[in-house]
Amino acid sequence: MRDAVVENFEFPDSGKLLFHIDEAMSWESVRNLKIMESTFILVQNIAIQTKAPEEVIEWVDDVRESLDAAFEAITEGKAQ
């Protein structure tokens, strides 16, 4: 996702989006998925509101699906 933003950096607020992607993927966020989720919501909203290129939106959707699957696995006791 980060690479897609860098490759298409000319869209509005691409720098802001890149900052929040880095925050969502920071060690502090990855260690605490609730923090990662709240930061990723910002990423999702920025990508949608700025009308990011389709490639970026596809990556955002992929990450959202993975994050949802991780939370589902935790809820079902399949992951900690």
mmJSON file of the N, C-alpha and C atoms, coordinates in Angstrom:
{"data_MODEL":{"atom_site":{
"group_PDB":["ATOM","ATOM","ATOM","ATOM","ATOM","ATOM","ATOM","ATOM","ATOM","ATOM","ATOM","ATOM","ATOM","ATOM","ATOM","ATOM","ATOM","ATOM","ATOM","ATOM","ATOM","ATOM","ATOM","ATOM","ATOM","ATOM","ATOM","ATOM","ATOM","ATOM","ATOM","ATOM","ATOM","ATOM","ATOM","ATOM","ATOM","ATOM","ATOM","ATOM","ATOM","ATOM","ATOM","ATOM","ATOM","ATOM","ATOM","ATOM","ATOM","ATOM","ATOM","ATOM","ATOM","ATOM","ATOM","ATOM","ATOM","ATOM","ATOM","ATOM","ATOM","ATOM","ATOM","ATOM","ATOM","ATOM","ATOM","ATOM","ATOM","ATOM","ATOM","ATOM","ATOM","ATOM","ATOM","ATOM","ATOM","ATOM","ATOM","ATOM","ATOM","ATOM","ATOM","ATOM","ATOM","ATOM","ATOM","ATOM","ATOM","ATOM","ATOM","ATOM","ATOM","ATOM","ATOM","ATOM","ATOM","ATOM","ATOM","ATOM","ATOM","ATOM","ATOM","ATOM","ATOM","ATOM","ATOM","ATOM","ATOM","ATOM","ATOM","ATOM","ATOM","ATOM","ATOM","ATOM","ATOM","ATOM","ATOM","ATOM","ATOM","ATOM","ATOM","ATOM","ATOM","ATOM","ATOM","ATOM","ATOM","ATOM","ATOM","ATOM","ATOM","ATOM","ATOM","ATOM","ATOM","ATOM","ATOM","ATOM","ATOM","ATOM","ATOM","ATOM","ATOM","ATOM","ATOM","ATOM","ATOM","ATOM","ATOM","ATOM","ATOM","ATOM","ATOM","ATOM","ATOM","ATOM","ATOM","ATOM","ATOM","ATOM","ATOM","ATOM","ATOM","ATOM","ATOM","ATOM","ATOM","ATOM","ATOM","ATOM","ATOM","ATOM","ATOM","ATOM","ATOM","ATOM","ATOM","ATOM","ATOM","ATOM","ATOM","ATOM","ATOM","ATOM","ATOM","ATOM","ATOM","ATOM","ATOM","ATOM","ATOM","ATOM","ATOM","ATOM","ATOM","ATOM","ATOM","ATOM","ATOM","ATOM","ATOM","ATOM","ATOM","ATOM","ATOM","ATOM","ATOM","ATOM","ATOM","ATOM","ATOM","ATOM","ATOM","ATOM","ATOM","ATOM","ATOM","ATOM","ATOM","ATOM","ATOM","ATOM","ATOM","ATOM","ATOM","ATOM","ATOM","ATOM","ATOM","ATOM","ATOM","ATOM","ATOM","ATOM","ATOM","ATOM","ATOM","ATOM"],
"id":[1,2,3,4,5,6,7,8,9,10,11,12,13,14,15,16,17,18,19,20,21,22,23,24,25,26,27,28,29,30,31,32,33,34,35,36,37,38,39,40,41,42,43,44,45,46,47,48,49,50,51,52,53,54,55,56,57,58,59,60,61,62,63,64,65,66,67,68,69,70,71,72,73,74,75,76,77,78,79,80,81,82,83,84,85,86,87,88,89,90,91,92,93,94,95,96,97,98,99,100,101,102,103,104,105,106,107,108,109,110,111,112,113,114,115,116,117,118,119,120,121,122,123,124,125,126,127,128,129,130,131,132,133,134,135,136,137,138,139,140,141,142,143,144,145,146,147,148,149,150,151,152,153,154,155,156,157,158,159,160,161,162,163,164,165,166,167,168,169,170,171,172,173,174,175,176,177,178,179,180,181,182,183,184,185,186,187,188,189,190,191,192,193,194,195,196,197,198,199,200,201,202,203,204,205,206,207,208,209,210,211,212,213,214,215,216,217,218,219,220,221,222,223,224,225,226,227,228,229,230,231,232,233,234,235,236,237,238,239,240],
"type_symbol":["N","C","C","N","C","C","N","C","C","N","C","C","N","C","C","N","C","C","N","C","C","N","C","C","N","C","C","N","C","C","N","C","C","N","C","C","N","C","C","N","C","C","N","C","C","N","C","C","N","C","C","N","C","C","N","C","C","N","C","C","N","C","C","N","C","C","N","C","C","N","C","C","N","C","C","N","C","C","N","C","C","N","C","C","N","C","C","N","C","C","N","C","C","N","C","C","N","C","C","N","C","C","N","C","C","N","C","C","N","C","C","N","C","C","N","C","C","N","C","C","N","C","C","N","C","C","N","C","C","N","C","C","N","C","C","N","C","C","N","C","C","N","C","C","N","C","C","N","C","C","N","C","C","N","C","C","N","C","C","N","C","C","N","C","C","N","C","C","N","C","C","N","C","C","N","C","C","N","C","C","N","C","C","N","C","C","N","C","C","N","C","C","N","C","C","N","C","C","N","C","C","N","C","C","N","C","C","N","C","C","N","C","C","N","C","C","N","C","C","N","C","C","N","C","C","N","C","C","N","C","C","N","C","C","N","C","C","N","C","C"],
"label_atom_id":["N","CA","C","N","CA","C","N","CA","C","N","CA","C","N","CA","C","N","CA","C","N","CA","C","N","CA","C","N","CA","C","N","CA","C","N","CA","C","N","CA","C","N","CA","C","N","CA","C","N","CA","C","N","CA","C","N","CA","C","N","CA","C","N","CA","C","N","CA","C","N","CA","C","N","CA","C","N","CA","C","N","CA","C","N","CA","C","N","CA","C","N","CA","C","N","CA","C","N","CA","C","N","CA","C","N","CA","C","N","CA","C","N","CA","C","N","CA","C","N","CA","C","N","CA","C","N","CA","C","N","CA","C","N","CA","C","N","CA","C","N","CA","C","N","CA","C","N","CA","C","N","CA","C","N","CA","C","N","CA","C","N","CA","C","N","CA","C","N","CA","C","N","CA","C","N","CA","C","N","CA","C","N","CA","C","N","CA","C","N","CA","C","N","CA","C","N","CA","C","N","CA","C","N","CA","C","N","CA","C","N","CA","C","N","CA","C","N","CA","C","N","CA","C","N","CA","C","N","CA","C","N","CA","C","N","CA","C","N","CA","C","N","CA","C","N","CA","C","N","CA","C","N","CA","C","N","CA","C","N","CA","C","N","CA","C","N","CA","C","N","CA","C","N","CA","C","N","CA","C"],
"label_alt_id":[null,null,null,null,null,null,null,null,null,null,null,null,null,null,null,null,null,null,null,null,null,null,null,null,null,null,null,null,null,null,null,null,null,null,null,null,null,null,null,null,null,null,null,null,null,null,null,null,null,null,null,null,null,null,null,null,null,null,null,null,null,null,null,null,null,null,null,null,null,null,null,null,null,null,null,null,null,null,null,null,null,null,null,null,null,null,null,null,null,null,null,null,null,null,null,null,null,null,null,null,null,null,null,null,null,null,null,null,null,null,null,null,null,null,null,null,null,null,null,null,null,null,null,null,null,null,null,null,null,null,null,null,null,null,null,null,null,null,null,null,null,null,null,null,null,null,null,null,null,null,null,null,null,null,null,null,null,null,null,null,null,null,null,null,null,null,null,null,null,null,null,null,null,null,null,null,null,null,null,null,null,null,null,null,null,null,null,null,null,null,null,null,null,null,null,null,null,null,null,null,null,null,null,null,null,null,null,null,null,null,null,null,null,null,null,null,null,null,null,null,null,null,null,null,null,null,null,null,null,null,null,null,null,null,null,null,null,null,null,null],
"label_comp_id":["MET","MET","MET","ARG","ARG","ARG","ASP","ASP","ASP","ALA","ALA","ALA","VAL","VAL","VAL","VAL","VAL","VAL","GLU","GLU","GLU","ASN","ASN","ASN","PHE","PHE","PHE","GLU","GLU","GLU","PHE","PHE","PHE","PRO","PRO","PRO","ASP","ASP","ASP","SER","SER","SER","GLY","GLY","GLY","LYS","LYS","LYS","LEU","LEU","LEU","LEU","LEU","LEU","PHE","PHE","PHE","HIS","HIS","HIS","ILE","ILE","ILE","ASP","ASP","ASP","GLU","GLU","GLU","ALA","ALA","ALA","MET","MET","MET","SER","SER","SER","TRP","TRP","TRP","GLU","GLU","GLU","SER","SER","SER","VAL","VAL","VAL","ARG","ARG","ARG","ASN","ASN","ASN","LEU","LEU","LEU","LYS","LYS","LYS","ILE","ILE","ILE","MET","MET","MET","GLU","GLU","GLU","SER","SER","SER","THR","THR","THR","PHE","PHE","PHE","ILE","ILE","ILE","LEU","LEU","LEU","VAL","VAL","VAL","GLN","GLN","GLN","ASN","ASN","ASN","ILE","ILE","ILE","ALA","ALA","ALA","ILE","ILE","ILE","GLN","GLN","GLN","THR","THR","THR","LYS","LYS","LYS","ALA","ALA","ALA","PRO","PRO","PRO","GLU","GLU","GLU","GLU","GLU","GLU","VAL","VAL","VAL","ILE","ILE","ILE","GLU","GLU","GLU","TRP","TRP","TRP","VAL","VAL","VAL","ASP","ASP","ASP","ASP","ASP","ASP","VAL","VAL","VAL","ARG","ARG","ARG","GLU","GLU","GLU","SER","SER","SER","LEU","LEU","LEU","ASP","ASP","ASP","ALA","ALA","ALA","ALA","ALA","ALA","PHE","PHE","PHE","GLU","GLU","GLU","ALA","ALA","ALA","ILE","ILE","ILE","THR","THR","THR","GLU","GLU","GLU","GLY","GLY","GLY","LYS","LYS","LYS","ALA","ALA","ALA","GLN","GLN","GLN"],
"label_asym_id":["A","A","A","A","A","A","A","A","A","A","A","A","A","A","A","A","A","A","A","A","A","A","A","A","A","A","A","A","A","A","A","A","A","A","A","A","A","A","A","A","A","A","A","A","A","A","A","A","A","A","A","A","A","A","A","A","A","A","A","A","A","A","A","A","A","A","A","A","A","A","A","A","A","A","A","A","A","A","A","A","A","A","A","A","A","A","A","A","A","A","A","A","A","A","A","A","A","A","A","A","A","A","A","A","A","A","A","A","A","A","A","A","A","A","A","A","A","A","A","A","A","A","A","A","A","A","A","A","A","A","A","A","A","A","A","A","A","A","A","A","A","A","A","A","A","A","A","A","A","A","A","A","A","A","A","A","A","A","A","A","A","A","A","A","A","A","A","A","A","A","A","A","A","A","A","A","A","A","A","A","A","A","A","A","A","A","A","A","A","A","A","A","A","A","A","A","A","A","A","A","A","A","A","A","A","A","A","A","A","A","A","A","A","A","A","A","A","A","A","A","A","A","A","A","A","A","A","A","A","A","A","A","A","A","A","A","A","A","A","A"],
"label_entity_id":["1","1","1","1","1","1","1","1","1","1","1","1","1","1","1","1","1","1","1","1","1","1","1","1","1","1","1","1","1","1","1","1","1","1","1","1","1","1","1","1","1","1","1","1","1","1","1","1","1","1","1","1","1","1","1","1","1","1","1","1","1","1","1","1","1","1","1","1","1","1","1","1","1","1","1","1","1","1","1","1","1","1","1","1","1","1","1","1","1","1","1","1","1","1","1","1","1","1","1","1","1","1","1","1","1","1","1","1","1","1","1","1","1","1","1","1","1","1","1","1","1","1","1","1","1","1","1","1","1","1","1","1","1","1","1","1","1","1","1","1","1","1","1","1","1","1","1","1","1","1","1","1","1","1","1","1","1","1","1","1","1","1","1","1","1","1","1","1","1","1","1","1","1","1","1","1","1","1","1","1","1","1","1","1","1","1","1","1","1","1","1","1","1","1","1","1","1","1","1","1","1","1","1","1","1","1","1","1","1","1","1","1","1","1","1","1","1","1","1","1","1","1","1","1","1","1","1","1","1","1","1","1","1","1","1","1","1","1","1","1"],
"label_seq_id":[1,1,1,2,2,2,3,3,3,4,4,4,5,5,5,6,6,6,7,7,7,8,8,8,9,9,9,10,10,10,11,11,11,12,12,12,13,13,13,14,14,14,15,15,15,16,16,16,17,17,17,18,18,18,19,19,19,20,20,20,21,21,21,22,22,22,23,23,23,24,24,24,25,25,25,26,26,26,27,27,27,28,28,28,29,29,29,30,30,30,31,31,31,32,32,32,33,33,33,34,34,34,35,35,35,36,36,36,37,37,37,38,38,38,39,39,39,40,40,40,41,41,41,42,42,42,43,43,43,44,44,44,45,45,45,46,46,46,47,47,47,48,48,48,49,49,49,50,50,50,51,51,51,52,52,52,53,53,53,54,54,54,55,55,55,56,56,56,57,57,57,58,58,58,59,59,59,60,60,60,61,61,61,62,62,62,63,63,63,64,64,64,65,65,65,66,66,66,67,67,67,68,68,68,69,69,69,70,70,70,71,71,71,72,72,72,73,73,73,74,74,74,75,75,75,76,76,76,77,77,77,78,78,78,79,79,79,80,80,80],
"pdbx_PDB_ins_code":[null,null,null,null,null,null,null,null,null,null,null,null,null,null,null,null,null,null,null,null,null,null,null,null,null,null,null,null,null,null,null,null,null,null,null,null,null,null,null,null,null,null,null,null,null,null,null,null,null,null,null,null,null,null,null,null,null,null,null,null,null,null,null,null,null,null,null,null,null,null,null,null,null,null,null,null,null,null,null,null,null,null,null,null,null,null,null,null,null,null,null,null,null,null,null,null,null,null,null,null,null,null,null,null,null,null,null,null,null,null,null,null,null,null,null,null,null,null,null,null,null,null,null,null,null,null,null,null,null,null,null,null,null,null,null,null,null,null,null,null,null,null,null,null,null,null,null,null,null,null,null,null,null,null,null,null,null,null,null,null,null,null,null,null,null,null,null,null,null,null,null,null,null,null,null,null,null,null,null,null,null,null,null,null,null,null,null,null,null,null,null,null,null,null,null,null,null,null,null,null,null,null,null,null,null,null,null,null,null,null,null,null,null,null,null,null,null,null,null,null,null,null,null,null,null,null,null,null,null,null,null,null,null,null,null,null,null,null,null,null],
"Cartn_x":[0.828,0.0,0.873,1.9,2.785,3.447,3.919,4.566,3.604,2.344,1.348,1.146,1.164,1.031,2.256,3.441,4.675,4.696,4.29,4.287,3.268,2.211,1.147,1.073,2.209,2.28,1.625,1.229,0.718,-0.726,-1.446,-2.839,-2.903,-4.001,-4.11,-3.941,-3.235,-2.997,-2.261,-1.511,-0.753,0.294,0.871,1.835,1.183,0.002,-0.754,-1.111,-1.52,-1.859,-0.633,0.493,1.729,2.136,1.986,2.298,1.463,0.167,-0.717,-0.509,-0.128,0.228,1.432,2.425,3.612,3.25,2.353,1.9,1.177,0.321,-0.432,0.488,1.604,2.525,3.695,3.672,4.758,4.729,5.834,5.942,4.883,4.634,3.648,2.25,1.923,0.607,0.483,1.514,1.469,1.377,1.99,1.92,0.537,-0.229,-1.559,-2.54,-3.223,-4.082,-5.212,-5.639,-6.678,-6.152,-4.891,-4.279,-4.129,-3.676,-3.523,-4.855,-5.91,-7.223,-7.669,-7.515,-7.955,-7.115,-5.833,-4.983,-5.333,-5.624,-5.98,-7.3,-8.207,-9.461,-9.15,-8.163,-7.724,-7.204,-6.402,-5.861,-7.002,-7.952,-9.109,-9.868,-10.15,-10.916,-10.169,-8.88,-8.092,-8.08,-7.861,-7.815,-9.139,-10.234,-11.552,-11.842,-11.602,-11.932,-11.07,-9.821,-8.938,-9.042,-9.901,-10.06,-8.712,-8.064,-6.773,-6.918,-5.826,-5.88,-6.414,-6.986,-7.628,-6.667,-5.425,-4.447,-4.313,-4.31,-4.211,-5.463,-6.619,-7.886,-7.93,-7.449,-7.427,-6.547,-5.388,-4.514,-5.167,-5.835,-6.544,-7.586,-8.321,-9.327,-8.689,-7.559,-6.859,-6.41,-5.849,-5.384,-6.572,-7.672,-8.879,-9.365,-9.396,-9.83,-8.914,-7.616,-6.656,-6.826,-7.027,-7.223,-8.517,-9.577,-10.844,-10.682,-9.943,-9.713,-8.915,-7.955,-7.169,-8.058,-8.911,-9.82,-10.808,-11.264,-12.183,-11.488,-10.245,-9.48,-9.256,-9.005,-8.82,-10.122,-11.231,-12.533,-12.871,-12.515,-12.807,-11.777,-10.782,-9.776,-8.725,-8.648,-7.676,-6.337,-6.294,-5.056,-5.07,-3.888,-3.786,-3.119],
"Cartn_y":[-1.176,0.0,1.24,1.234,2.4,2.682,1.62,1.777,2.357,1.953,2.477,3.971,4.425,5.863,6.6,6.064,6.704,6.781,5.709,5.689,6.653,6.969,7.864,9.134,9.654,10.686,12.021,12.232,13.538,13.835,12.87,13.159,13.985,14.715,15.577,14.8,15.396,14.845,13.503,13.239,11.981,11.94,13.095,13.141,12.829,13.357,13.085,11.602,11.038,9.616,8.761,9.12,8.38,8.44,9.605,9.754,8.801,8.743,7.9,6.409,6.071,4.673,4.281,5.148,4.866,4.742,5.572,5.488,4.163,3.762,2.517,1.302,1.404,0.28,0.382,1.373,1.53,0.377,0.169,-0.915,-0.778,0.438,0.654,0.232,0.528,0.165,-1.328,-1.92,-3.337,-4.177,-3.702,-4.417,-4.334,-3.31,-3.114,-2.91,-3.961,-3.894,-2.882,-2.558,-1.53,-0.169,0.114,1.366,1.338,0.194,0.052,0.259,-0.307,-0.172,1.291,2.011,3.409,4.26,3.978,4.714,4.34,3.078,2.651,3.256,3.509,4.184,5.551,6.244,7.527,7.321,6.288,5.984,5.752,4.952,4.651,5.928,6.741,7.975,8.94,9.101,10.011,9.508,8.208,7.654,7.874,7.684,7.85,9.324,10.186,11.602,12.314,11.882,12.548,11.941,10.937,10.252,9.741,8.974,8.386,7.486,7.27,6.389,4.998,4.346,3.038,2.017,2.035,1.091,1.263,2.501,2.776,2.278,2.558,2.117,0.59,-0.092,-1.562,-2.064,-1.436,-1.835,-1.549,-0.427,-0.098,-1.172,-1.567,-2.62,-3.943,-4.285,-5.527,-5.512,-4.385,-4.281,-4.342,-3.687,-3.719,-5.154,-5.914,-7.307,-8.122,-7.903,-8.632,-8.257,-6.988,-6.529,-7.105,-7.097,-7.692,-9.181,-9.884,-11.316,-11.562,-10.695,-10.84,-10.66,-9.65,-9.437,-10.59,-11.138,-12.273,-13.496,-13.728,-14.858,-14.687,-13.465,-13.208,-13.482,-13.0,-13.205,-14.687,-15.443,-16.881,-17.69,-17.01,-17.699,-18.406,-18.122,-18.765,-18.033,-16.847,-16.051,-15.238,-14.826,-14.005,-12.705],
"Cartn_z":[0.0,0.0,0.0,0.855,0.942,-0.409,-1.064,-2.369,-3.402,-3.348,-4.287,-4.087,-2.845,-2.568,-3.096,-2.847,-3.311,-4.841,-5.497,-6.967,-7.568,-6.831,-7.316,-6.473,-6.071,-5.042,-5.407,-6.604,-7.028,-6.627,-6.057,-5.707,-4.421,-4.189,-3.009,-1.705,-0.77,0.567,0.562,-0.491,-0.531,0.576,0.92,2.02,3.354,3.557,4.783,4.87,3.748,3.708,4.017,3.443,3.68,5.149,5.759,7.186,8.031,7.771,8.568,8.281,7.067,6.777,7.622,7.659,8.472,9.948,10.424,11.813,12.078,11.155,11.328,11.322,10.637,10.531,11.509,12.378,13.354,14.355,15.011,15.991,17.084,17.538,18.595,18.138,16.902,16.382,16.13,15.576,15.252,16.53,17.603,18.878,19.507,19.168,19.735,18.573,18.19,17.01,17.137,18.35,18.512,18.066,18.391,17.937,16.42,15.917,14.47,13.767,14.322,13.705,13.661,14.759,14.769,13.821,13.735,12.801,11.369,11.144,9.791,9.333,10.241,9.876,9.28,9.846,9.27,7.851,7.661,6.334,5.345,5.746,4.897,4.53,5.526,5.287,4.383,4.612,3.768,2.332,2.148,0.792,0.061,0.757,0.133,-0.139,0.841,0.708,-0.327,-0.486,-1.445,-2.831,-2.954,-4.238,-4.736,-3.866,-4.198,-5.428,-6.135,-7.304,-6.954,-7.944,-7.75,-7.131,-7.534,-6.978,-5.463,-4.998,-3.566,-2.856,-3.42,-2.825,-2.733,-3.764,-3.733,-2.594,-2.387,-1.285,0.065,0.18,1.424,1.708,0.688,0.86,1.284,0.677,1.038,2.498,2.92,4.309,5.259,4.913,5.747,5.912,4.821,4.893,5.806,5.705,6.551,8.015,8.278,9.655,10.233,9.43,9.877,10.16,9.31,9.516,10.792,11.084,12.314,13.54,13.519,14.649,14.799,13.694,13.736,14.348,13.953,14.508,16.007,16.428,17.852,18.601,18.06,18.674,18.792,17.782,17.778,18.566,19.121,19.912,19.084,17.806,16.93,16.909,17.479,17.508,18.799,19.193,20.406,20.104],
"occupancy":[1.0,1.0,1.0,1.0,1.0,1.0,1.0,1.0,1.0,1.0,1.0,1.0,1.0,1.0,1.0,1.0,1.0,1.0,1.0,1.0,1.0,1.0,1.0,1.0,1.0,1.0,1.0,1.0,1.0,1.0,1.0,1.0,1.0,1.0,1.0,1.0,1.0,1.0,1.0,1.0,1.0,1.0,1.0,1.0,1.0,1.0,1.0,1.0,1.0,1.0,1.0,1.0,1.0,1.0,1.0,1.0,1.0,1.0,1.0,1.0,1.0,1.0,1.0,1.0,1.0,1.0,1.0,1.0,1.0,1.0,1.0,1.0,1.0,1.0,1.0,1.0,1.0,1.0,1.0,1.0,1.0,1.0,1.0,1.0,1.0,1.0,1.0,1.0,1.0,1.0,1.0,1.0,1.0,1.0,1.0,1.0,1.0,1.0,1.0,1.0,1.0,1.0,1.0,1.0,1.0,1.0,1.0,1.0,1.0,1.0,1.0,1.0,1.0,1.0,1.0,1.0,1.0,1.0,1.0,1.0,1.0,1.0,1.0,1.0,1.0,1.0,1.0,1.0,1.0,1.0,1.0,1.0,1.0,1.0,1.0,1.0,1.0,1.0,1.0,1.0,1.0,1.0,1.0,1.0,1.0,1.0,1.0,1.0,1.0,1.0,1.0,1.0,1.0,1.0,1.0,1.0,1.0,1.0,1.0,1.0,1.0,1.0,1.0,1.0,1.0,1.0,1.0,1.0,1.0,1.0,1.0,1.0,1.0,1.0,1.0,1.0,1.0,1.0,1.0,1.0,1.0,1.0,1.0,1.0,1.0,1.0,1.0,1.0,1.0,1.0,1.0,1.0,1.0,1.0,1.0,1.0,1.0,1.0,1.0,1.0,1.0,1.0,1.0,1.0,1.0,1.0,1.0,1.0,1.0,1.0,1.0,1.0,1.0,1.0,1.0,1.0,1.0,1.0,1.0,1.0,1.0,1.0,1.0,1.0,1.0,1.0,1.0,1.0,1.0,1.0,1.0,1.0,1.0,1.0,1.0,1.0,1.0,1.0,1.0,1.0],
"B_iso_or_equiv":[0.0,0.0,0.0,0.0,0.0,0.0,0.0,0.0,0.0,0.0,0.0,0.0,0.0,0.0,0.0,0.0,0.0,0.0,0.0,0.0,0.0,0.0,0.0,0.0,0.0,0.0,0.0,0.0,0.0,0.0,0.0,0.0,0.0,0.0,0.0,0.0,0.0,0.0,0.0,0.0,0.0,0.0,0.0,0.0,0.0,0.0,0.0,0.0,0.0,0.0,0.0,0.0,0.0,0.0,0.0,0.0,0.0,0.0,0.0,0.0,0.0,0.0,0.0,0.0,0.0,0.0,0.0,0.0,0.0,0.0,0.0,0.0,0.0,0.0,0.0,0.0,0.0,0.0,0.0,0.0,0.0,0.0,0.0,0.0,0.0,0.0,0.0,0.0,0.0,0.0,0.0,0.0,0.0,0.0,0.0,0.0,0.0,0.0,0.0,0.0,0.0,0.0,0.0,0.0,0.0,0.0,0.0,0.0,0.0,0.0,0.0,0.0,0.0,0.0,0.0,0.0,0.0,0.0,0.0,0.0,0.0,0.0,0.0,0.0,0.0,0.0,0.0,0.0,0.0,0.0,0.0,0.0,0.0,0.0,0.0,0.0,0.0,0.0,0.0,0.0,0.0,0.0,0.0,0.0,0.0,0.0,0.0,0.0,0.0,0.0,0.0,0.0,0.0,0.0,0.0,0.0,0.0,0.0,0.0,0.0,0.0,0.0,0.0,0.0,0.0,0.0,0.0,0.0,0.0,0.0,0.0,0.0,0.0,0.0,0.0,0.0,0.0,0.0,0.0,0.0,0.0,0.0,0.0,0.0,0.0,0.0,0.0,0.0,0.0,0.0,0.0,0.0,0.0,0.0,0.0,0.0,0.0,0.0,0.0,0.0,0.0,0.0,0.0,0.0,0.0,0.0,0.0,0.0,0.0,0.0,0.0,0.0,0.0,0.0,0.0,0.0,0.0,0.0,0.0,0.0,0.0,0.0,0.0,0.0,0.0,0.0,0.0,0.0,0.0,0.0,0.0,0.0,0.0,0.0,0.0,0.0,0.0,0.0,0.0,0.0],
"pdbx_formal_charge":[null,null,null,null,null,null,null,null,null,null,null,null,null,null,null,null,null,null,null,null,null,null,null,null,null,null,null,null,null,null,null,null,null,null,null,null,null,null,null,null,null,null,null,null,null,null,null,null,null,null,null,null,null,null,null,null,null,null,null,null,null,null,null,null,null,null,null,null,null,null,null,null,null,null,null,null,null,null,null,null,null,null,null,null,null,null,null,null,null,null,null,null,null,null,null,null,null,null,null,null,null,null,null,null,null,null,null,null,null,null,null,null,null,null,null,null,null,null,null,null,null,null,null,null,null,null,null,null,null,null,null,null,null,null,null,null,null,null,null,null,null,null,null,null,null,null,null,null,null,null,null,null,null,null,null,null,null,null,null,null,null,null,null,null,null,null,null,null,null,null,null,null,null,null,null,null,null,null,null,null,null,null,null,null,null,null,null,null,null,null,null,null,null,null,null,null,null,null,null,null,null,null,null,null,null,null,null,null,null,null,null,null,null,null,null,null,null,null,null,null,null,null,null,null,null,null,null,null,null,null,null,null,null,null,null,null,null,null,null,null],
"auth_seq_id":[1,1,1,2,2,2,3,3,3,4,4,4,5,5,5,6,6,6,7,7,7,8,8,8,9,9,9,10,10,10,11,11,11,12,12,12,13,13,13,14,14,14,15,15,15,16,16,16,17,17,17,18,18,18,19,19,19,20,20,20,21,21,21,22,22,22,23,23,23,24,24,24,25,25,25,26,26,26,27,27,27,28,28,28,29,29,29,30,30,30,31,31,31,32,32,32,33,33,33,34,34,34,35,35,35,36,36,36,37,37,37,38,38,38,39,39,39,40,40,40,41,41,41,42,42,42,43,43,43,44,44,44,45,45,45,46,46,46,47,47,47,48,48,48,49,49,49,50,50,50,51,51,51,52,52,52,53,53,53,54,54,54,55,55,55,56,56,56,57,57,57,58,58,58,59,59,59,60,60,60,61,61,61,62,62,62,63,63,63,64,64,64,65,65,65,66,66,66,67,67,67,68,68,68,69,69,69,70,70,70,71,71,71,72,72,72,73,73,73,74,74,74,75,75,75,76,76,76,77,77,77,78,78,78,79,79,79,80,80,80],
"auth_comp_id":["MET","MET","MET","ARG","ARG","ARG","ASP","ASP","ASP","ALA","ALA","ALA","VAL","VAL","VAL","VAL","VAL","VAL","GLU","GLU","GLU","ASN","ASN","ASN","PHE","PHE","PHE","GLU","GLU","GLU","PHE","PHE","PHE","PRO","PRO","PRO","ASP","ASP","ASP","SER","SER","SER","GLY","GLY","GLY","LYS","LYS","LYS","LEU","LEU","LEU","LEU","LEU","LEU","PHE","PHE","PHE","HIS","HIS","HIS","ILE","ILE","ILE","ASP","ASP","ASP","GLU","GLU","GLU","ALA","ALA","ALA","MET","MET","MET","SER","SER","SER","TRP","TRP","TRP","GLU","GLU","GLU","SER","SER","SER","VAL","VAL","VAL","ARG","ARG","ARG","ASN","ASN","ASN","LEU","LEU","LEU","LYS","LYS","LYS","ILE","ILE","ILE","MET","MET","MET","GLU","GLU","GLU","SER","SER","SER","THR","THR","THR","PHE","PHE","PHE","ILE","ILE","ILE","LEU","LEU","LEU","VAL","VAL","VAL","GLN","GLN","GLN","ASN","ASN","ASN","ILE","ILE","ILE","ALA","ALA","ALA","ILE","ILE","ILE","GLN","GLN","GLN","THR","THR","THR","LYS","LYS","LYS","ALA","ALA","ALA","PRO","PRO","PRO","GLU","GLU","GLU","GLU","GLU","GLU","VAL","VAL","VAL","ILE","ILE","ILE","GLU","GLU","GLU","TRP","TRP","TRP","VAL","VAL","VAL","ASP","ASP","ASP","ASP","ASP","ASP","VAL","VAL","VAL","ARG","ARG","ARG","GLU","GLU","GLU","SER","SER","SER","LEU","LEU","LEU","ASP","ASP","ASP","ALA","ALA","ALA","ALA","ALA","ALA","PHE","PHE","PHE","GLU","GLU","GLU","ALA","ALA","ALA","ILE","ILE","ILE","THR","THR","THR","GLU","GLU","GLU","GLY","GLY","GLY","LYS","LYS","LYS","ALA","ALA","ALA","GLN","GLN","GLN"],
"auth_asym_id":["A","A","A","A","A","A","A","A","A","A","A","A","A","A","A","A","A","A","A","A","A","A","A","A","A","A","A","A","A","A","A","A","A","A","A","A","A","A","A","A","A","A","A","A","A","A","A","A","A","A","A","A","A","A","A","A","A","A","A","A","A","A","A","A","A","A","A","A","A","A","A","A","A","A","A","A","A","A","A","A","A","A","A","A","A","A","A","A","A","A","A","A","A","A","A","A","A","A","A","A","A","A","A","A","A","A","A","A","A","A","A","A","A","A","A","A","A","A","A","A","A","A","A","A","A","A","A","A","A","A","A","A","A","A","A","A","A","A","A","A","A","A","A","A","A","A","A","A","A","A","A","A","A","A","A","A","A","A","A","A","A","A","A","A","A","A","A","A","A","A","A","A","A","A","A","A","A","A","A","A","A","A","A","A","A","A","A","A","A","A","A","A","A","A","A","A","A","A","A","A","A","A","A","A","A","A","A","A","A","A","A","A","A","A","A","A","A","A","A","A","A","A","A","A","A","A","A","A","A","A","A","A","A","A","A","A","A","A","A","A"],
"auth_atom_id":["N","CA","C","N","CA","C","N","CA","C","N","CA","C","N","CA","C","N","CA","C","N","CA","C","N","CA","C","N","CA","C","N","CA","C","N","CA","C","N","CA","C","N","CA","C","N","CA","C","N","CA","C","N","CA","C","N","CA","C","N","CA","C","N","CA","C","N","CA","C","N","CA","C","N","CA","C","N","CA","C","N","CA","C","N","CA","C","N","CA","C","N","CA","C","N","CA","C","N","CA","C","N","CA","C","N","CA","C","N","CA","C","N","CA","C","N","CA","C","N","CA","C","N","CA","C","N","CA","C","N","CA","C","N","CA","C","N","CA","C","N","CA","C","N","CA","C","N","CA","C","N","CA","C","N","CA","C","N","CA","C","N","CA","C","N","CA","C","N","CA","C","N","CA","C","N","CA","C","N","CA","C","N","CA","C","N","CA","C","N","CA","C","N","CA","C","N","CA","C","N","CA","C","N","CA","C","N","CA","C","N","CA","C","N","CA","C","N","CA","C","N","CA","C","N","CA","C","N","CA","C","N","CA","C","N","CA","C","N","CA","C","N","CA","C","N","CA","C","N","CA","C","N","CA","C","N","CA","C","N","CA","C","N","CA","C","N","CA","C","N","CA","C","N","CA","C","N","CA","C"],
"pdbx_PDB_model_num":[1,1,1,1,1,1,1,1,1,1,1,1,1,1,1,1,1,1,1,1,1,1,1,1,1,1,1,1,1,1,1,1,1,1,1,1,1,1,1,1,1,1,1,1,1,1,1,1,1,1,1,1,1,1,1,1,1,1,1,1,1,1,1,1,1,1,1,1,1,1,1,1,1,1,1,1,1,1,1,1,1,1,1,1,1,1,1,1,1,1,1,1,1,1,1,1,1,1,1,1,1,1,1,1,1,1,1,1,1,1,1,1,1,1,1,1,1,1,1,1,1,1,1,1,1,1,1,1,1,1,1,1,1,1,1,1,1,1,1,1,1,1,1,1,1,1,1,1,1,1,1,1,1,1,1,1,1,1,1,1,1,1,1,1,1,1,1,1,1,1,1,1,1,1,1,1,1,1,1,1,1,1,1,1,1,1,1,1,1,1,1,1,1,1,1,1,1,1,1,1,1,1,1,1,1,1,1,1,1,1,1,1,1,1,1,1,1,1,1,1,1,1,1,1,1,1,1,1,1,1,1,1,1,1,1,1,1,1,1,1]
}}}
